[in-house]
Amino acid sequence: MSTIASSMATTTERTYEIQVGGMTCAACATRVERKLNKLDGVVATVNYATERARIRCADAVDPAVLLAQVERAGYVPRRVDDLGRAEASGPDRVGDLRRRLGVAAVLAVPVCDLSLALSLFPELRFPGWQWVTLLLAGPVVGWCAWPFHRTAVYGLRRGAFSMDTLVSLGVMAATGWSLWVMVRGGPLAPGLGRGLTVLSGGDHALYLDVAAGVTTFLLAGRYFEARAKHSAGAALHALLALGAKDVEVLRPGGQARVPVGELLAGDEFVVRPGEKVATDAVVVSGSSALDTSTVTGEPVPREVGVGDAVVGGMVNCSGRLVLRATRVGADTHLARMSRIVERAQEGKAAAQRFADRVAGVFVPVVLVLSVATLAGWLLFGAAAGTAVTAAVAVLVVACPCALGLATPTAVLVGTGRGAQLGVFIKGPQALESTRRVDTVVFDKTGTLTAGAMTLSEVRPTAGQDSDELLGFAAAVEQGSEHPIAAAVVAAAPAPPAEATDFTALPGLGARAVVAGRAVTVGRARLLDEAGLAVPDELDAERIARERSGATVALVGWDGVARGMLVLRDEVRATSAAAVTRLQALGLRPVLLTGDNTRTAAAVGAAVGIADIRAEVLPTDKLSAVRQLQADGASVAFVGDGVNDAAAIAGADLGMAVGHGTDAAIEAADIVLGRDDLLVVADAVELARRTHRTIRGNLVWAFAYNVAALPLAVGGLLSPLVAGAAMAFSSVFVVTHSLALQRFRPGGAAS
């Protein structure tokens, strides 16, 4: 692995995704993963539930080599595009299984009924009854079971063992034994698939009913598993389908409806009531209410007007809008969130990696155990039919499907449900971190508050003109991207004058030269460092405003503070409720802000946070997170700005508010799709529920195999019952995971 790492360090990396057809259990995924990782410069992760391989490799690696390696492992590779849609969809697996299951059920039922009747009432046996049984069972063990046989043979030719190897061997062993007994001649009896120590079939029993019944049960399990897996990925499919298919673009010669793929950044397009917004855009004209629920999970429509940003996939509820496209294609919010969900579903949690390692060695072990069972029964003097039946039961009952599905199906459904709720989880590791965190650190501006600063008061000192004060401050702040600066510039009575020698001082303010004067705008500390005196009366008023929750920027030049600007950022309506829910979940909230202590205390009191760390410079936010971690806390950091990115990345769990900057979103483990901070509590509850589901699945999968294998070895479990149990085990795990689709936040989910 070190060789791979050093190779990648010196070359450009590429990432590919390959849809892998033909995988039937976790052992298959493990084999494909191992084969791919044998290639130089390749790091691959294969997920059985999503049937995809995610591959990081050096740029020099030919994709054709990757496809060939998957094929050498015994499986069918298909390239997929960036959004996870297969270029070649392949055969309809669910439909094929449904057809084979239907034929198997129609023929296997009379086979089993006939065997039961002839076993209980021997006088009903008629000449040639065994050939009638073979005629009915033949298509079942042949055509219906062909997917098992085909995969088993394909794998064996390449030295691979999978669940289908066990199933095929079991079915063929039961069928082969029955044919041998029929050809050999002598007395015949229906096998009935019975437990051998109760009613021993001996050397004269036919097990065609076992072969047909096991095939039917396993096909049923495979069919319901395939349907459930498709349903588990429905949230991602729905997310990918949210975008509009075409759009009405405004061209110089008039309006034209074109496919959305032809839309370019900067194009203006029309969205009428009932239509979807085609891509991320800004409103050029018109006003309306947009249904954002499909994108953010927020049920209340949002009013938008000229200048407001909108996201592709939202539905226009009322007025006609003209929008200008800002992002198109793979750069849109919807495409980025889709990729986040898909990457999460392709990743592997620690529990899944352990289960995959177990499944990877399980199939060969079971094959050895089956041979040992056969030999053991024969050595102890049992009839050959008894030994064969016990060996077949071992083969069938021990398939590790449930073990391989336990974790990935829960992650698949959990991350999909999260996307519906506006919680975009980047990977299984984020789910694990969310479960472990005990402290949630909130940035203030744009996170606990709305992030929309408004200038509420201009307070000049005696003899100072308020318009001049605001004009000078706006001239300085026009060079800054801080929310305070934007609010000051927006409130200026006239376009700001030109400023030179602009210097931004993160966490403190800014200064520049305006009309020949060196103007400083910011905290009292900054003015003090610049040698600008603050009159006592002005300082007292500043303190009073800060205690009320306002943010104050002092403005000064020529050696003295000339006044102050009072700005307010309203606390989000749901912030207090979100903090209360997090505390109910056992999490400690912390407010970390660069604002002054008095303003921070006012906001903390409004939302119910007692632990407040104020006047923290942007460069020191990561240090504050590190200190909490050093004190033994497992920290989640929730922020939205560029200055939060380092703290988000350094926390045990980083959360970025969806409207935040690209830097914050890229650094985060979880992206919150809506501004409502209740979604933070939703994420914690969902992670805990998902992990409970994973634990339940793994306990069932391990307990099932531990209990079933000794029974099969001891001859206490008939192959027919073994097949039913194995199929039920896999279906149970998947349906248990699907229960996450009914998750509702705010309940007893912790």
VOGU-3710 file (C-alpha; in Angstrom, 3 decimals, decimal comma):
1> mstiassmat> 0,000/0,000/0,000  2,911/2,334/0,700  4,105/1,826/-2,880  0,668/2,813/-4,146  0,579/5,868/-1,929  4,011/7,063/-3,040  3,078/6,477/-6,679  -0,083/8,529/-6,337  1,790/11,293/-4,565  3,870/11,950/-7,666
11> ttertyeiqv> 1,172/11,611/-10,329  -2,222/13,062/-11,050  -5,098/11,026/-9,645  -8,211/9,984/-11,533  -11,414/8,565/-10,118  -13,593/6,047/-11,943  -16,818/4,318/-11,067  -17,717/0,954/-12,526  -21,043/-0,794/-12,211  -20,273/-4,459/-11,543
21> ggmtcaacat> -22,854/-6,999/-12,702  -23,074/-10,562/-11,438  -22,184/-10,009/-7,768  -24,392/-12,170/-5,549  -22,860/-11,803/-2,078  -20,259/-9,872/-0,102  -17,640/-12,471/-1,031  -18,034/-11,370/-4,657  -17,438/-7,724/-3,741  -14,381/-8,708/-1,712
31> rverklnkld> -12,957/-10,658/-4,647  -13,447/-7,795/-7,130  -11,923/-5,342/-4,665  -8,907/-7,582/-4,083  -8,378/-8,073/-7,835  -8,506/-4,343/-8,564  -6,170/-3,462/-5,704  -3,540/-5,808/-7,128  -3,026/-3,350/-9,981  -0,203/-0,837/-9,500
41> gvvatvnyat> -1,415/2,614/-8,527  -5,015/1,514/-7,876  -7,074/1,889/-4,695  -10,563/0,406/-5,100  -13,630/0,073/-2,903  -16,437/-2,237/-4,026  -19,914/-2,014/-2,512  -22,149/-5,055/-2,861  -25,386/-3,199/-2,066  -24,883/-0,534/-4,749
51> erarircada> -23,057/-2,971/-7,079  -20,431/-0,340/-7,813  -16,659/-0,122/-7,670  -15,126/3,253/-6,875  -11,531/3,416/-8,055  -8,799/5,968/-7,420  -5,781/5,500/-9,615  -2,881/7,239/-11,246  -3,743/9,182/-14,375  -1,589/6,797/-16,419
61> vdpavllaqv> -3,822/3,805/-15,619  -5,928/2,858/-18,657  -9,638/2,484/-17,767  -9,786/-0,508/-20,099  -7,339/-2,291/-17,789  -9,725/-1,734/-14,873  -12,662/-3,146/-16,832  -10,598/-6,155/-17,889  -9,555/-6,813/-14,292  -13,186/-6,862/-13,150
71> eragyvprrv> -13,947/-9,302/-15,953  -11,007/-11,508/-14,929  -12,502/-11,669/-11,440  -15,563/-13,285/-13,010  -18,010/-10,381/-13,216  -19,512/-8,045/-15,812  -18,103/-4,471/-15,786  -19,986/-1,411/-17,085  -18,733/2,192/-17,035  -20,887/4,811/-15,301
81> ddlgraeasg> -20,921/8,578/-15,629  -20,312/11,257/-12,980  -23,852/11,229/-11,633  -23,909/7,462/-11,270  -26,177/6,652/-14,193  -24,938/3,617/-16,084  -24,053/4,104/-19,720  -25,310/0,585/-20,326  -28,142/-0,359/-18,024  -27,713/-4,104/-18,524
91> pdrvgdlrrr> -30,472/-6,666/-18,270  -33,550/-6,125/-16,118  -32,423/-8,208/-13,150  -35,620/-7,808/-11,147  -37,764/-8,766/-14,149  -35,595/-11,789/-14,963  -35,775/-13,014/-11,376  -39,527/-12,503/-11,334  -39,971/-14,664/-14,432  -37,747/-17,452/-13,117
101> lgvaavlavp> -39,413/-17,337/-9,713  -42,863/-17,575/-11,299  -41,940/-20,698/-13,279  -40,186/-22,235/-10,261  -43,181/-21,674/-7,985  -45,643/-23,122/-10,513  -43,586/-26,318/-10,917  -42,091/-26,735/-7,421  -45,415/-26,622/-5,594  -46,792/-29,764/-7,297
111> vcdlslalsl> -43,394/-31,481/-6,857  -43,459/-30,890/-3,106  -47,175/-31,685/-2,832  -46,696/-34,923/-4,756  -43,731/-35,915/-2,580  -45,692/-35,168/0,571  -48,734/-37,173/-0,544  -46,683/-40,188/-1,687  -44,621/-40,125/1,527  -47,658/-40,078/3,819
121> fpelrfpgwq> -49,711/-42,501/1,721  -47,414/-45,056/0,015  -50,439/-46,798/-1,483  -50,905/-43,760/-3,759  -47,597/-44,360/-5,515  -48,150/-45,205/-9,164  -45,779/-46,650/-11,757  -43,404/-43,983/-13,061  -44,206/-41,443/-10,324  -40,488/-40,691/-10,046
131> wvtlllagpv> -40,329/-39,666/-13,735  -43,277/-37,303/-13,274  -41,383/-35,735/-10,370  -38,267/-35,390/-12,532  -40,308/-33,871/-15,382  -41,651/-31,183/-13,052  -38,402/-30,553/-11,182  -36,124/-30,535/-14,253  -36,966/-27,019/-15,512  -36,670/-25,676/-11,965
141> vgwcawpfhr> -33,159/-27,027/-11,284  -32,132/-26,250/-14,866  -33,571/-23,047/-16,345  -34,840/-21,437/-13,119  -31,586/-22,114/-11,260  -29,430/-21,183/-14,258  -28,255/-17,813/-12,776  -26,772/-19,737/-9,842  -25,086/-22,322/-12,087  -23,779/-19,763/-14,584
151> tavyglrrga> -22,148/-17,574/-11,939  -20,733/-20,594/-10,115  -19,132/-22,032/-13,262  -17,860/-18,629/-14,387  -16,284/-18,085/-10,992  -14,797/-21,558/-10,658  -13,056/-21,160/-14,013  -11,255/-18,198/-12,421  -10,783/-19,769/-9,002  -13,559/-17,704/-7,378
161> fsmdtlvslg> -16,104/-18,909/-4,824  -19,349/-17,145/-4,040  -22,790/-17,735/-2,630  -23,850/-19,070/-6,014  -21,121/-21,704/-5,759  -22,748/-23,034/-2,600  -26,271/-22,868/-3,997  -25,358/-24,480/-7,318  -23,421/-27,290/-5,639  -26,279/-27,904/-3,229
171> vmaatgwslw> -28,945/-28,050/-5,928  -26,819/-30,175/-8,259  -25,847/-32,538/-5,438  -29,494/-33,141/-4,536  -30,432/-33,584/-8,201  -27,429/-35,763/-8,999  -28,092/-38,042/-6,051  -31,719/-38,445/-7,100  -30,749/-39,318/-10,679  -28,206/-41,857/-9,384
181> vmvrggplap> -30,845/-43,549/-7,243  -33,303/-43,620/-10,159  -30,743/-45,084/-12,584  -29,419/-47,577/-10,042  -32,880/-49,088/-9,565  -34,317/-50,714/-6,465  -36,876/-49,326/-4,009  -37,624/-45,596/-4,241  -39,178/-43,154/-1,779  -39,890/-39,403/-1,918
191> glgrgltvls> -37,303/-37,397/-0,005  -39,786/-34,837/1,340  -36,822/-32,693/2,418  -37,188/-34,047/5,913  -34,857/-33,712/8,871  -32,667/-36,801/8,656  -32,611/-37,791/12,298  -36,409/-37,764/12,402  -37,201/-39,612/9,184  -34,038/-40,883/7,532
201> ggdhalyldv> -34,425/-41,191/3,813  -31,560/-43,623/3,496  -30,044/-44,683/0,203  -33,378/-45,074/-1,605  -34,776/-41,519/-1,155  -35,193/-39,032/-4,002  -34,470/-35,375/-3,241  -35,893/-33,727/-6,344  -38,390/-31,928/-4,131  -35,455/-30,574/-2,136
211> aagvttflla> -33,674/-29,329/-5,272  -36,840/-27,685/-6,621  -37,875/-26,244/-3,237  -34,443/-24,849/-2,406  -34,216/-23,223/-5,855  -37,636/-21,628/-5,416  -36,905/-20,335/-1,924  -33,549/-18,890/-2,958  -35,010/-17,282/-6,071  -37,716/-15,740/-3,904
221> gryfearakh> -35,094/-14,402/-1,528  -32,977/-13,086/-4,400  -36,016/-11,451/-6,040  -37,228/-9,694/-2,885  -33,655/-8,685/-2,070  -33,226/-7,140/-5,538  -36,518/-5,270/-5,233  -35,630/-4,050/-1,762  -32,177/-2,882/-2,866  -33,772/-0,924/-5,708
231> sagaalhall> -36,204/0,598/-3,227  -33,319/1,384/-0,863  -31,688/3,493/-3,578  -34,952/5,208/-4,503  -34,037/8,400/-2,634  -30,933/8,862/-4,779  -32,849/8,056/-7,971  -35,457/10,630/-6,956  -32,756/13,215/-6,247  -31,207/12,659/-9,660
241> algakdvevl> -34,626/13,001/-11,301  -35,477/16,333/-9,669  -34,019/18,496/-12,408  -36,067/19,848/-15,291  -35,739/18,102/-18,655  -36,054/21,213/-20,837  -36,137/24,970/-20,375  -37,499/28,038/-22,158  -34,484/30,254/-22,907  -34,636/33,926/-23,901
251> rpggqarvpv> -32,692/34,387/-27,150  -32,105/37,569/-29,184  -34,681/36,344/-31,703  -37,260/35,350/-29,082  -37,970/32,464/-26,738  -36,892/28,901/-27,500  -37,404/25,677/-25,548  -34,194/23,656/-25,442  -32,945/20,594/-23,499  -31,553/21,632/-20,120
261> gellagdefv> -28,157/20,264/-21,155  -27,838/23,098/-23,676  -28,304/25,783/-21,035  -25,185/27,899/-20,441  -24,143/29,990/-17,467  -25,387/33,531/-18,088  -28,419/32,457/-20,144  -31,748/33,955/-19,118  -34,743/31,629/-18,991  -38,411/31,682/-18,025
271> vrpgekvatd> -40,055/29,620/-15,284  -43,850/29,639/-15,257  -46,093/28,518/-12,366  -45,911/24,758/-11,892  -42,568/24,409/-13,693  -39,264/23,353/-12,168  -36,315/25,697/-11,958  -33,899/24,247/-14,505  -30,607/25,160/-12,798  -29,039/27,353/-10,124
281> avvvsgssal> -29,878/30,935/-10,988  -30,645/34,451/-9,784  -33,996/36,207/-10,264  -33,834/38,869/-12,975  -37,505/39,879/-12,935  -40,742/38,788/-11,310  -41,596/37,440/-7,866  -43,059/34,157/-6,719  -43,147/31,493/-4,027  -40,935/28,465/-4,616
291> dtstvtgepv> -41,583/24,989/-3,249  -38,146/24,006/-1,922  -39,188/20,742/-0,238  -37,770/18,507/-2,966  -34,312/20,050/-2,524  -34,100/21,079/1,141  -36,809/19,072/2,883  -38,341/22,377/4,039  -42,157/22,201/3,622  -42,854/25,967/3,690
301> prevgvgdav> -42,579/27,715/0,266  -39,996/30,507/0,051  -40,795/33,923/-1,391  -38,260/35,171/-3,935  -37,828/38,412/-5,844  -35,310/40,260/-7,992  -31,747/39,507/-6,947  -32,558/36,358/-4,934  -30,635/33,157/-5,633  -32,594/29,983/-6,395
311> vggmvncsgr> -31,585/26,353/-6,764  -32,355/23,989/-9,623  -35,098/21,471/-8,877  -37,314/23,890/-6,937  -40,902/24,238/-8,180  -42,451/27,609/-9,028  -45,763/27,904/-7,181  -47,267/31,163/-8,444  -45,752/34,042/-10,453  -43,760/34,119/-13,693
321> lvlratrvga> -40,005/34,398/-13,149  -37,148/35,343/-15,445  -33,899/33,861/-14,149  -30,235/34,108/-15,118  -28,316/30,826/-14,890  -25,329/30,989/-12,524  -24,304/27,319/-12,484  -25,096/24,535/-14,912  -24,481/20,806/-15,266  -22,258/19,128/-12,711
331> dthlarmsri> -21,613/22,431/-10,886  -25,198/22,909/-9,712  -26,247/22,488/-6,111  -28,470/19,524/-6,989  -25,673/17,721/-8,861  -23,218/18,324/-6,032  -25,649/17,058/-3,390  -26,412/14,011/-5,555  -22,711/13,219/-5,722  -22,430/13,552/-1,948
341> veraqegkaa> -25,226/11,033/-1,393  -23,838/8,651/-3,982  -20,316/8,777/-2,534  -21,777/8,064/0,890  -23,627/5,007/-0,400  -20,492/3,694/-2,090  -18,269/4,087/0,966  -17,753/1,442/3,615  -18,212/1,715/7,351  -15,809/-0,074/9,686
351> aqrfadrvag> -18,464/-2,665/10,521  -18,988/-3,375/6,832  -15,278/-3,860/6,214  -15,170/-6,410/9,015  -18,246/-8,212/7,676  -16,752/-8,251/4,164  -13,526/-9,797/5,468  -15,533/-12,509/7,209  -17,671/-13,124/4,111  -14,551/-13,303/1,946
361> vfvpvvlvls> -13,302/-16,421/3,775  -16,712/-17,783/4,680  -17,525/-19,488/1,381  -14,314/-21,573/1,184  -14,728/-22,528/4,847  -18,296/-23,688/4,212  -17,164/-25,774/1,237  -14,603/-27,506/3,450  -17,192/-27,929/6,209  -19,661/-29,497/3,759
371> vatlagwllf> -17,077/-32,046/2,569  -16,161/-32,778/6,196  -19,856/-33,292/7,024  -20,247/-35,729/4,141  -17,134/-37,655/5,198  -18,079/-37,618/8,859  -21,530/-39,086/8,318  -20,111/-41,786/6,067  -17,351/-42,647/8,562  -19,949/-43,068/11,302
381> gaaagtavta> -21,796/-45,574/9,124  -24,684/-43,455/7,932  -26,382/-44,167/4,620  -24,986/-42,269/1,635  -28,307/-40,458/1,166  -28,201/-39,250/4,749  -24,634/-37,958/4,340  -25,397/-36,207/1,046  -28,475/-34,514/2,464  -26,592/-33,195/5,514
391> avavlvvacp> -23,817/-31,872/3,262  -26,368/-30,159/1,005  -28,015/-28,539/4,034  -24,638/-27,134/5,109  -24,030/-25,683/1,635  -27,410/-24,006/1,436  -27,893/-22,688/4,957  -24,493/-21,019/5,343  -24,593/-18,529/2,453  -23,271/-15,220/3,854
401> calglatpta> -25,776/-12,963/2,083  -27,264/-11,478/5,237  -23,790/-10,712/6,554  -22,820/-8,865/3,389  -26,076/-6,886/3,247  -26,251/-5,947/6,941  -24,321/-2,679/6,775  -24,502/-1,401/3,170  -28,291/-1,617/2,920  -28,690/0,369/6,143
411> vlvgtgrgaq> -26,215/2,993/4,899  -27,975/3,054/1,519  -31,383/3,731/3,053  -30,102/6,009/5,830  -28,208/8,347/3,523  -31,118/8,372/1,072  -33,566/9,268/3,819  -31,153/11,954/4,974  -31,175/13,512/1,510  -34,976/13,699/1,668
421> lgvfikgpqa> -34,698/15,542/4,996  -32,005/17,939/3,779  -29,126/16,059/5,443  -26,435/15,234/2,867  -24,023/12,775/4,458  -20,691/12,351/2,682  -19,894/8,831/3,876  -20,418/6,026/6,391  -17,558/7,453/8,441  -19,630/10,613/8,912
431> lestrrvdtv> -22,499/8,488/10,216  -20,166/6,892/12,743  -18,754/10,279/13,812  -22,259/11,726/14,183  -23,169/8,916/16,538  -20,113/9,522/18,722  -20,135/13,327/19,072  -21,020/14,785/22,465  -20,352/18,491/21,815  -21,762/20,709/19,056
441> vfdktgtlta> -19,939/23,975/18,368  -21,900/26,656/16,521  -20,556/29,605/14,619  -22,816/32,611/15,245  -23,170/34,686/12,094  -25,036/32,836/9,355  -25,489/29,753/11,500  -27,369/30,569/14,701  -28,342/33,895/13,148  -29,768/34,553/9,698
451> gamtlsevrp> -26,471/35,945/8,413  -28,289/38,939/6,912  -26,774/41,915/8,705  -28,779/45,114/8,545  -27,666/48,579/9,596  -30,087/49,665/12,305  -28,454/52,883/13,557  -25,791/55,424/12,594  -24,544/57,240/15,707  -22,085/60,087/14,992
461> tagqdsdell> -20,273/61,979/17,702  -21,157/65,612/18,339  -20,456/67,776/15,327  -19,959/64,852/12,952  -22,229/64,476/9,927  -23,905/61,057/9,856  -23,906/60,817/6,039  -20,178/61,530/5,928  -19,582/58,936/8,669  -21,522/56,283/6,782
471> gfaaaveqgs> -19,986/57,274/3,433  -16,421/56,958/4,714  -17,223/53,607/6,351  -18,820/52,296/3,129  -15,806/53,393/1,102  -13,559/51,275/3,346  -15,910/48,277/3,546  -16,525/47,986/-0,195  -13,247/46,088/-0,371  -14,424/43,427/2,117
481> ehpiaaavva> -16,714/40,410/1,663  -17,754/40,228/5,326  -21,546/40,377/6,034  -21,001/43,524/8,119  -19,255/45,178/5,186  -22,042/44,209/2,803  -24,657/45,715/5,130  -22,725/48,981/5,496  -22,217/49,354/1,739  -25,875/48,554/1,052
491> aapappaeat> -27,014/51,262/3,490  -24,776/54,008/2,093  -26,776/57,033/0,811  -24,633/57,265/-2,365  -22,133/55,100/-4,233  -19,025/54,854/-2,017  -15,970/56,913/-2,866  -12,805/55,244/-4,095  -10,492/53,933/-1,376  -6,816/53,051/-1,569
501> dftalpglga> -4,404/51,038/0,558  -7,228/48,788/1,744  -6,274/46,308/4,481  -8,630/43,702/5,928  -7,914/42,591/9,486  -9,909/39,338/10,002  -11,932/39,404/13,188  -11,120/43,055/13,873  -12,211/45,225/10,934  -10,578/47,046/8,026
511> ravvagravt> -8,790/50,263/7,124  -8,129/52,255/3,974  -7,350/55,735/2,732  -10,482/57,695/1,710  -10,257/61,288/0,412  -6,771/61,538/1,841  -7,770/60,357/5,302  -6,678/57,059/6,925  -10,075/55,645/7,968  -10,426/52,687/10,341
521> vgrarlldea> -13,663/50,687/10,731  -14,031/47,923/13,299  -13,774/46,987/16,939  -12,708/49,257/19,760  -9,544/47,175/20,044  -8,610/47,975/16,435  -9,148/51,703/16,921  -7,094/51,596/20,108  -4,235/49,853/18,273  -4,472/52,506/15,530
531> glavpdelda> -4,160/55,295/18,139  -7,732/56,550/17,669  -9,316/57,798/20,902  -12,876/56,691/21,672  -14,902/59,267/23,654  -16,319/57,892/26,928  -19,911/58,668/25,974  -19,564/56,847/22,641  -17,911/53,879/24,348  -20,723/53,640/26,895
541> eriarersga> -23,320/53,631/24,130  -21,327/50,939/22,290  -21,367/48,696/25,350  -25,120/49,201/25,818  -25,836/48,266/22,193  -23,647/45,167/22,410  -25,457/43,998/25,551  -28,703/44,149/23,591  -27,257/41,709/21,027  -26,168/44,210/18,366
551> tvalvgwdgv> -22,834/44,268/16,590  -21,081/47,642/16,696  -18,450/48,953/14,273  -16,602/52,100/15,321  -15,439/54,517/12,622  -12,512/56,876/13,102  -9,906/59,040/11,406  -7,588/61,894/12,271  -6,816/60,503/15,736  -10,360/60,091/17,073
561> argmlvlrde> -13,460/57,879/16,719  -16,091/59,817/14,764  -19,062/57,589/15,551  -20,412/54,078/15,399  -22,553/51,908/13,170  -25,012/49,565/14,895  -25,857/46,374/13,002  -28,202/43,579/13,890  -28,431/39,987/12,702  -31,634/38,324/13,845
571> vratsaaavt> -31,428/34,940/15,528  -33,043/32,230/13,405  -36,533/31,369/14,589  -35,658/27,692/15,068  -32,206/28,072/16,655  -33,485/27,876/20,232  -35,597/24,791/19,464  -32,605/23,156/17,747  -30,393/23,752/20,790  -33,078/22,322/23,071
581> rlqalglrpv> -33,362/19,157/20,956  -29,596/18,687/20,879  -29,445/18,996/24,648  -32,229/16,408/24,920  -30,053/14,100/22,808  -27,247/14,459/25,370  -25,122/16,934/23,380  -23,439/20,013/24,852  -23,871/23,152/22,706  -21,034/25,687/22,494
591> lltgdntrta> -21,137/29,129/20,836  -17,846/30,082/19,170  -17,734/33,517/17,568  -15,423/36,325/16,632  -17,993/38,835/17,875  -17,605/40,666/21,179  -18,423/39,017/24,488  -21,556/41,058/25,204  -23,173/40,407/21,806  -22,277/36,728/21,998
601> aavgaavgia> -23,783/36,488/25,484  -27,026/38,059/24,252  -27,289/35,593/21,368  -26,361/32,684/23,661  -29,093/33,659/26,107  -31,617/33,904/23,265  -30,963/30,361/22,046  -30,122/28,675/25,361  -26,343/28,206/25,076  -24,398/28,733/28,302
611> diraevlptd> -20,904/27,842/27,071  -19,851/30,917/25,052  -16,401/31,585/23,605  -16,320/35,056/22,094  -13,782/37,317/20,365  -12,158/34,299/18,746  -10,277/35,326/15,624  -10,989/33,263/12,460  -7,467/31,877/12,590  -8,054/30,706/16,168
621> klsavrqlqa> -11,316/28,821/15,615  -9,463/25,598/14,822  -7,380/26,041/17,989  -10,576/26,381/20,018  -11,885/23,122/18,511  -8,555/21,421/19,248  -8,761/22,579/22,872  -12,211/21,050/23,281  -10,897/17,798/21,803  -7,917/17,896/24,162
631> dgasvafvgd> -10,397/18,188/27,042  -11,928/14,879/25,931  -14,853/16,125/23,864  -15,899/14,624/20,535  -16,692/17,788/18,601  -19,086/18,601/15,802  -18,605/22,075/14,288  -21,436/23,808/12,422  -20,474/26,759/10,225  -20,928/28,366/6,836
641> gvndaaaiag> -18,099/30,742/5,950  -14,628/30,567/4,466  -13,234/31,364/7,910  -15,044/28,290/9,287  -13,519/25,824/6,812  -10,448/24,968/8,909  -12,537/24,367/12,043  -15,056/22,291/10,068  -12,252/20,139/8,675  -10,508/19,817/12,043
651> adlgmavghg> -13,574/18,805/14,053  -14,501/15,165/14,607  -17,594/15,956/12,555  -17,865/18,981/10,269  -21,269/20,340/9,267  -21,750/23,099/6,687  -24,978/25,006/6,211  -26,079/24,453/2,602  -26,076/28,146/1,692  -22,462/28,416/2,874
661> tdaaieaadi> -19,303/28,918/0,882  -17,777/26,248/-1,330  -14,795/26,006/1,035  -17,042/25,168/3,991  -19,092/22,653/1,997  -15,978/20,890/0,690  -14,493/20,652/4,199  -17,669/19,312/5,801  -18,640/15,710/6,495  -22,340/16,623/6,380
671> vlgrddllvv> -23,982/19,373/4,336  -27,202/20,778/5,778  -29,538/21,409/2,888  -31,666/24,029/4,600  -30,993/26,964/6,912  -33,217/25,551/9,657  -30,810/24,366/12,379  -33,269/21,687/13,488  -31,661/19,715/10,675  -28,548/19,335/12,890
681> adavelarrt> -30,615/17,411/15,423  -32,225/15,486/12,556  -28,754/14,398/11,409  -27,798/13,146/14,876  -31,056/11,244/15,309  -30,816/9,698/11,847  -27,206/8,599/12,421  -28,118/6,939/15,705  -31,121/5,192/14,196  -28,997/3,977/11,259
691> hrtirgnlvw> -26,359/2,563/13,583  -28,985/0,779/15,640  -30,230/-0,762/12,412  -26,702/-1,832/11,420  -26,108/-3,418/14,826  -29,428/-5,261/14,650  -28,628/-6,534/11,156  -25,174/-7,775/12,149  -26,435/-9,468/15,305  -29,074/-11,281/13,258
701> afaynvaalp> -26,650/-12,257/10,486  -24,022/-13,666/12,847  -26,574/-15,344/15,142  -28,299/-16,968/12,174  -25,129/-18,595/10,871  -23,876/-19,583/14,322  -27,195/-21,312/15,117  -27,935/-22,805/11,695  -24,585/-24,380/10,823  -24,419/-26,851/13,757
711> lavggllspl> -28,001/-27,924/13,059  -27,164/-28,591/9,420  -23,947/-30,475/10,258  -25,854/-32,599/12,770  -28,513/-33,529/10,230  -31,215/-31,689/12,160  -31,982/-29,260/9,339  -33,327/-30,404/6,029  -32,044/-28,700/2,850  -35,538/-27,425/2,116
721> vagaamafss> -35,822/-25,692/5,484  -32,210/-24,506/5,133  -33,012/-22,818/1,809  -36,065/-21,111/3,263  -34,096/-19,947/6,303  -31,268/-18,551/4,201  -33,648/-16,671/1,922  -35,591/-15,312/4,896  -32,367/-14,164/6,557  -31,366/-11,973/3,596
731> vfvvthslal> -34,846/-10,571/3,115  -35,108/-9,822/6,845  -31,890/-7,786/6,821  -32,953/-5,729/3,802  -36,501/-5,090/5,021  -35,169/-4,156/8,461  -32,972/-1,549/6,750  -35,907/-0,310/4,670  -37,666/0,619/7,923  -35,333/3,655/7,954
741> qrfrpggaas> -37,421/5,085/5,119  -40,118/5,694/7,738  -37,751/7,645/10,011  -39,321/10,837/11,320  -37,098/13,321/13,174  -38,107/14,651/16,546  -39,257/11,286/17,879  -37,576/8,849/20,211  -34,783/8,226/17,782  -31,860/8,615/20,100
//
